[in-house]
Amino acid sequence: MSKNTVSDRFRKVDVDEYDENKFVDEEDGGENQGGPDEAEVDGLLRQYPSATGGPEGLGARERPGGERAELLVVKVLSSFKSSDIEKAVGSLDKAGVDLLMKYIYRGFEKPSDNSSAVLLQWHEKALAVGGVGSIVRVLTARKTV
């Protein structure tokens, strides 16, 4: 006739896990770090004029953001030769490409002389590596740089 409806198997799913108001951002950490100072970045740019090391060295410590960090990142990105951009972006992991995309969009907010052209080159290469998903992750991220 009828089956046992007293089963409690459905109770093993934690419905609170899917609550929109209980969002936990995956990018924790790094809020208390200050990042490099401008003299350190200038020294490294003079030491490595071709800047083949990639932006990942800066990006890992730049998460707190701020206008100073944005200016430093745009300065570093501008120092790359256009032929080295693809190699630098290719050396980044998924999180690095997303962080680079965040700084690219931040740089678009306050363009300076020739920065938009440079940032567009970086955007093209970052889009080729990260895909549209990278743009979506950056535009929907709760934390900004």
Buried (B, 14 or more C-beta within 10 A) or exposed (E): EEEEEEEEEEEEEEEEEEEEEEEEEEEEEBEEEEBBEEEEBEEBBEEEEEBEBBBBEBBBEBBBBEEBBBBBBBBBBBBBEEEBBBEBBEBBEEBBBBBBBBBBBBBEEEEEEEBEEBBEBBBEBBBEBBEEEBBEBBEEBEBEB
